[in-house]
């Protein structure tokens, strides 16, 4: 209509609709860009969703990403010694090692055992300039943006037969290259949002826009210094406000230090990575990707012999998988019956009804109570009946926060 003005739409952190300036200068509603973490850690609404939580494996070319991924998933993807051998992301579903499953199975004697799983994505090597499109950078950054957490592989070994894109081994410089590119990509996103909403914020009529711009100013300063957003002390409300921006550097991150078979001790490169990670409050897992690849190709009997010869209790990849599971903020509870013993994936802090929903949404909708036994009590009293007779079975209600390792049965009515 002639003379009609379009009122700016408020910023809503909990909305999938973003306002966008049209060619005529008016605002129109559009779908928000895809973001796996739009409203905080994604809720697992069914057992299938547990396989959609992803750790993206990133790093410079030739640091051992694809070798690590091959060992994790036995996918056999290309891992040739040249940059960009992995142009499309490779996704693998990995079982989470958990000795508790076998302990439960020895008591229950089930027909099958089903562990929890976590998804790893092998993302092709980033290079300096990726935020500007160098080395297929835009594609890689988009792939990282779609993951829930980041596993950053860093080279901590020397080998003249494996080229380094920078010509020398310097793990901190490598980390800074990746962090800088991710920060620059986030900075571009923040600048666009700042420009878009600063006018509405200054008008005093849009409180939501004002909240957003205030947080963006903090974030922009952090990114200007090539520092990750996850290093900022933001309140829960501030985190929610910027969540729709899908900032890469806000994702939880762990470092995997790829060392030689004799590089787990007295390794100055590894020490540097640990010191850097400590400053970020990030976990570090040291592995020898080459050895892990060898172990992955062995059958179970030979694998045990190989580990014994190496003086290892378990493959190093088990630690990577568990660290990735924890990085995603996940934990497991168990169901134990004659048909199956199973580990179910839920978020840390989930209540009993939410845990029930991991099995089926009807379980959550019609939740009555959960018969709960701690793992230790289940083992100590040789199963459900023994734990019940010893008074160790509890009837938990809707407010109960599930503990890692709880053995649960749900009563529901729909």
Secondary structure as UniProt FT lines:
FT   TURN            2..3
FT   TURN            13..14
FT   STRAND          17..21
FT   TURN            23..24
FT   STRAND          27..31
FT   TURN            36..39
FT   HELIX           47..52
FT   STRAND          54..58
FT   TURN            61..62
FT   HELIX           65..73
FT   TURN            83..84
FT   STRAND          90..95
FT   HELIX           99..108
FT   STRAND          112..114
FT   STRAND          117..122
FT   TURN            128..129
FT   HELIX           130..132
FT   HELIX           134..136
FT   HELIX           137..145
FT   STRAND          149..155
FT   TURN            160..161
FT   TURN            165..166
FT   HELIX           171..203
FT   HELIX           207..224
FT   TURN            225..226
FT   HELIX           229..231
FT   HELIX           236..242
FT   HELIX           243..245
FT   HELIX           248..250
FT   STRAND          252..258
FT   TURN            261..262
FT   HELIX           268..280
FT   STRAND          284..287
FT   HELIX           289..296
FT   HELIX           300..310
FT   HELIX           316..327
FT   TURN            328..329
FT   STRAND          330..336
FT   STRAND          340..347
FT   TURN            348..349
FT   HELIX           352..357
FT   TURN            358..359
FT   HELIX           361..365
FT   STRAND          367..373
FT   HELIX           375..380
FT   TURN            381..382
FT   HELIX           384..389
FT   TURN            390..391
FT   STRAND          394..396
FT   TURN            398..399
FT   TURN            404..405
FT   STRAND          407..412
//
